[in-house]
Amino acid sequence: MADPNILAQELAEMIGQILRKTIDPTRLDVLLVDDYGADSMDMVDIVESMERKYGVVVDNEQLQKLLSLGDVVRTVQEFQAAG
């Protein structure tokens, strides 16, 4: 399983590219929609990027629970631990 700090950095960079914003990887509690302005299409792009880079499979129910960077990091970690 990837180091949580490295994983947070990678995911923050990936999300930042999608949202065209600087995402602080140390702020796992900041909300993607409310604080960074992600819309539903951005969230789909984030999930597709997670799937391509990490092989994570995210269904619609899980997508609705991806509220913060921390949620995204945990989702990848849980998938990697189960795999």
Secondary structure as UniProt FT lines:
FT   HELIX           4..19
FT   TURN            25..26
FT   TURN            28..29
FT   TURN            32..36
FT   HELIX           40..54
FT   HELIX           60..64
FT   HELIX           69..82
//
